[in-house]
């Protein structure tokens, strides 16, 4: 795992700065709030895909910098707000890697090691959690997930094509449909695992 | 790929599975990467396509079907990213559960 230090927070988002940012994201406050959340979610993923440690912190730092620039009076042409977020994010990626390279070189760190395989017990808890979470899906959703992951390699690919055809949707739409269910399951599993495992949920307290 | 593209062409380019995989494996040029990120920030559907593509990539990793170069790139990323490591573990668990008949869905009817 990354041995990086947490990014320094250069800015804090005050009420008026946040208001300015939301104004820029839309006249309707609810819609602007949703856009804000969506931009943050995308930025987190972008930093993650770029291989940065602490993607959430970097996403927040990006938003803070953009908000402060807006407060300072930077005027963005209509529709260019995403470009602005992107250019600030790219700058932060560069800053992060430069800082990491300097730090790693100074400390002569070994390259990061692959994550360790989970201990048996933790693995069992995870499976129990997932099992419990699957129960939260409707029968049709559960069947879709099972059908999507059924089979090995080539057989699985063929199964997926047939599944898409049977649902009358293109492959990309099938992927997106399954990935949404997967994300729900993943969030549920994290909550369950964090709470100590499926047993808590299944048996209830005191059992 | 030219950086100036019409929205339609951009969408078609980004949703290509090969482009998604190469983006996720850091195998695009810096210019192409920036192009993809610009569009996925702007377009919610493209963003979902790339998130879904990451799941596919994790499957390919667990199936052992990534190319040698792809595997190296994936493992470099895996070593750096807590989020990816968590998703790989989740996929392992999901595949394991799906492969176990009768353990997919507890009976909640009573």
Interface residues (C-beta under 8 A of the other chain):
Chain A: X1 X2 X38 X39 X42 X43 X45 X46 X48 X49 X50 X51 X53 X55 X82 X83 X85 X86 X89 X90 X111 X112 X113 X114 X115 X118 X123 X126 X127 X130 X131 X132 X134 X135 X137 X139 X142 X145 X146 X149 X150 X152 X153 X156 X172 X175 X176 X178 X179 X180 X182 X183 X185 X186 X189 X190 X202
Chain B: X15 X23 X24 X26 X34 X37 X38 X40 X41 X42 X44 X45 X47 X48 X49 X50 X51 X52 X53 X54 X55 X56 X63 X65 X75 X76 X77 X78 X79 X80 X81 X82 X83 X84 X85 X86 X87 X89 X90 X93 X94 X95 X96 X97 X98 X103 X104 X105 X106 X108
